[in-house]
Every structure is written in structure tokens, then in C-alpha cells.
Amino acid sequence: MENSSEFNEILLSVGFVGMTLIIIGFFLWKYPPKKVNHLYGYRTRSSMKSQERWDHAQAFSAREMIKQGVLLVFLGGVLMLFRDLTLLVSITIFMILLLGSFLVVIARTERSLKDKFK
């Protein structure tokens, strides 16, 4: 049987990604990019249409990143209880949670932009 500590390290990564999202979200919330740019911040075609849209997207997406980060930290802690998962299952769970959290941030921010700027 494979070493179960490997699986725990993979599942522990969920919490590390969550902490990273919290830190990045906090940084973007406190120090948002002031002007529309192609380098830093929440950059989509929709968010870059005007300065007002840009400012809204930066604040909204930063809060969403923090929320998703907190959720991932919590889920990472819960997942650490499951020690007998196979490597494939652990990696699959990690990828689903990672991609899912990013998709949630994007979907909610884009919906907020659409609702606010009809």
C-alpha cells in the first residue's frame, strides 16, 4: 500500500491554496490597482471597459477571493481526516476544489459587473 502521508500532503495543499487566496485577496482589497491595466488585478474584457467597472471588479473580486480562501482552508482541514484516499482521488479532489474556487470568483464577479452595469 502507498504511504498515506503523501495523500495528506496533497490534501493539505488545499489549505495552503486557501491561505494564498486570502493573502492575495487581502492585498488586492487593501492595495487595488488604481487604473485599468493589463498587468495586475482582476482583468477581464468586462472589467476593463471603464474605470468605474474596474474599481468595482477589484473590490468585489478581492472579497470573493478571501471568501473562497476561507472555505478552502476549512475544507483542507476537513479533508485531512480522510487518510485512506488513493493518490488519484486526492489529486482529483484538490483539482476540483482549486478550479471550482477560481470559477466561483470569476462567475460571481462577472455577475456582479453585469448586474451593476446593465
Helices and strands as residue ranges (DSSP letters): H 4-30, H 51-79, H 87-116
